[in-house]
Amino acid sequence: MEILQKVVRGMSLIVQKYGGSSVKDSQRLYHVARRIAEQFRLGNQMVVVLSAQGKTTDSLIEKAQEITDKASGREMDVLLSTGEQLSVSLMAMALGQLGCKAVSLCGWQVGIHTNGIHQNARILQVDTERIRKHLEQGMIVLVAGFQGISEEGDITTLGRGGSDTTAVALAAALKADRCQIFTDVEGVYTADPRLVPEAVKWQEISYNDMLVMASMGAKVLHDRSVELAKDRQVCLEVLSSLSNVPGTLVRYQRETQPMLRGITADNSTLCYRLENITLEDAGRLMMTLYRRDVRPDLTEQPAPLQLFFTVPEHDRQTVNETLSELSLSAEVDESRSKVTLIGSGLHSIPNLKQELNTALQNENIPLGSTWLGERRYSVLVPREQSTKAIEALHRVLLRHQS
């Protein structure tokens, strides 16, 4: 009956998400408000997820550090959730000025239920009753991204890029017709077009390729949002909030032949090296990190009683706390970036690793740990040469596509 009513009324239920750069100031915020209002006036039901404005989250973290460098995860979540609350409130005001009825809701008001892992929570369930009630009342529903509520009734946040995950979870729960993720680039490219002008935009990309790109440092989408979209079969549309050009669809694709898809760099990579560590302690460390949702990468034992692995910057606190609890110490190297080429069937491409290593060596880029799998090739390079490494590997990618 609900689908029939939509057809009769000619409306779609659209979930949109706008990132912090898209609403960073009043000018950008009003620009987004006009885009939302335009879709609403076409007869569509609109649910819009917003991130905190610009560098608001960084500013809130700095405020906390002025007080203490040992704030609990619970109190940090209470503090950081206010950034998105500010965004949705201001957007509701802007839409009101444009003559549209809108209501702003925090995660706990919507009914986004999560587990109790502060600063890195996972969504367990989404209630839709309140959102549907406001939609039936002819209102635009504005939802604060990045946040939810635990079983204990505490505010939780979803970790870096969590507003993407909020949007996908809402789209899945509401069975939305479209889930649009608006950023400051015009889709998903073979490399960051701001760094590599020759980068090519994809019209479509598979969940699998996008998931690897996101987990390896691409900032277009958060990896958990892609994981959830794949699991719930939510087609994502990545678009620019600053233009009206077609974007990139992220959805299921059948993989029929080896393909190079893109190059990413994680410039927040931390390299941990442990000396005099037994196999038993190394196993306990890895198991504990996995339980805490940390996925060490490029893990190797360079020599007996040594352990080496990398993690992104946002996992630093969890890793350090785990090392302390297990009475282990480590050296941390922050001077390297992890550059990754993503694709499918990479093992089937003859001499690919040699070709990639040669491309970097020809640019006099020292190679650290490297790893070639079926879906990615990763290498550690000096951080100041990460852009140069991206450009070198991108030329290899373009040769394989020509």
Phi, psi and omega in degrees: 000318181298318179296318180298318179298321179298316181297316181298318183274354177066034183244158172239153172262114186246128171257125177240150173229133178240130180281174185299323180290335181285340181232030191292337178215177185296326180296311179294321182298317178293326177299314178295319180302320179293324178294317179297315181298323180299314179293323180295320182287347174279359178099009181273147170276132188239125169241120188237125178258134181237145170271172175292149183294131170047238182261025184302315181299317178299320180295322179294321177297319178298321178298319178296319182291339174292336181265312182199152173258013181230037179295143179290155177300323180298312183289327175296322178295319177300316182292309187292332181293343181289337181297313179290326178299320177299316182298312184291327178294314179295323179294322177298321178294317181297317179294326175299321178294334179269006176085019180249138176281129182216152177227136178259138182226137172280169182302319181290331178288325178291322186099043175269102185268132183233172168285182187262019180278102183293141179071358177205042186286157175246140180286130179258325186200149176233124173276141182244357188301312184291320179299313181298323179298315180293323178296318179294336177277004178078032182250151168277129182258121180253121186245129175291120181283174167076006188214159176202201181222138182274173178298333179279357180086014179268146173293135175234156173241157193262007180087176184308129178074017187294342179294328174301316181294321176303314182297315181294318179298319178293318180299320180292314183293324182272355186053050183296152177285329179216145173233108186249126179252112182263132181229193178260011170238165191267020179146200179259125185247166175294339174200168178298115184295344177284339179257326184235098182301335181279000182301143183251136179274136175273136172287324178219152174212150184281158174305316185298313180295318180294325180295317178293317179301316181294319182287342181260011171119351177295131187265010182290315180224151176280139186299324180294328179292322178291319177302315180291319179299318178297315182296321184260004179056047175265117176285126180258146176237114181265121187225164174268137175280353186255353180215175182246020182283154178300147182257218181236133175269133175249114183199181181295135174224138175281129182265117185249341181205159178302142183208135172267128188252319185188170179236133176230166174219135173253100181275008176251016184295135173247131180254118180257133175231125180246135178252153176054045179250131181283162177299324180295314180293323177297318178296318179296320180297312181297317180297319181293318179296318179298320178297332180265018174066030173254130183245090178302145182235164181050038182288131178204164174245094185298333181203165177305140179065023175237150176220134179231137174203164177238152172216158174287160183307321186292351176263003186305309185299316181296317179297314182296319178296321180293317177301317180297316181298326182267007179058043178245150177236156183211152169269139182242124179254119181252018188262003185239156174242149175259113179259133187227133170261131185246145176182201177225147180064033185296328178296340183273354181268115186301133172058026184297313182299317178298318180297318181291316179297320179296320179300321179287317181296326178296337177264011180058039177260116179294136181261131170265217179299139176233156179207129177243121176240188182291333186242354179201156169237123181239145179214143174268130179228160175304136187302322182290350180249015184295319179295319177299322179292319178300314181299318181294315180289329179294327177296324176295315179303314181296324179297322182285342180266347183275000000 
